[in-house]
Amino acid sequence: MTEDRHTWRFFSPSVMMSADPTTSEGCLRKLWYEKVALLRPPEQEWQTLGKELHAQNEHYLETGDRSGMGQLALSGIHMLPRPLPEDPRLLIEHDITGPSLDAAPLRPAGIPMVGYIDCIHWRGTNAGALDIEDTIDPDGTVEVIDWKTTSDPKWIKSPQDVARTIQMTTYGKWAVEVKHAEWVRLSHGYYITKGRHTPRKVSLRVHRDQVNERWEYVEKLASSMVEVAKATNADDVPANTKACEAFRGCPHAGYCSAAMHDSLSAYVGSDFASALIGAMPPPVTILQPTTSTESPLMSLLSKLQASKAAEPAKPSKEEEMHRLQVEELNAKYPGAIAAVLKLESLGLGMPKLSGEAQR
């Protein structure tokens, strides 16, 4: 294990959110797969769209120029503060780390926190508020805003849920520590990407004592993440199976023993599922590095050539249909197919099934 496996690389607000096991989408084992085993899924379309939206909002806030804004960004312009040229009390895509890691003001579990806040200002205004009485804040209030995209309004969080997220707690803590704010407004600006929906701002003003109280949990989660970084076997890391189907399904469900057990136990019983999973070798482990006299460049070239030479032929219609069926089953029962395929080789047998389980 190298030291950098449990350093600041883990400690950004978004990474901590994805690891928070108290939420329906957070899982420490998912963190291990992606940050220790480096099994990172490819960027999704919604992530690319979010980056484009952030860039358009950033340009507008810095210059006041709307010409580069797409229809989605323009539809939410009522939620944005006035552009920077009109008032210097505005920070855009602000680095919460500071000039160096040593200077980072936030250090949960002793590790410097890294990341950027989409928008910060201390004007005492709340652009995009639905209630007119909520448009003005007490003097010295700092607002931190994060732009969000979602395909459906049902995924929009309540003001209380927004304020309790790891991400917004971190931003609030930064405002308390760096700007010495007594009051912090924690805001999400939601853009709905499908259908005809007006972007909506969800916001809650909280006192610094509330931020500090919630920060205690961030410290505990950070300590858990440090321990996760030391693990060399995925099965040694706690898993949150409630997160297996979050955001269209966890990309690691096909080889995660916890996901396999959760899928199988409903059909074959918990005991049999445990026996099956226990008989399998660990699906993902971190091996000790090996030494090689082969040139890294030559090694890469040889792998590329071998890959090209072994390129498979175009699948037949039957093979393509089978692939689609497998994808459909994997989406409906994450991890189940991978587990069942081990049955024959392990010699454990298969219990008698009926109905949906048999299908």
Order of alpha helices (4+ residues) and beta strands (2+ residues): alpha-alpha-alpha-alpha-beta-beta-beta-alpha-alpha-beta-beta-alpha-alpha-alpha-alpha-alpha-alpha-alpha-alpha
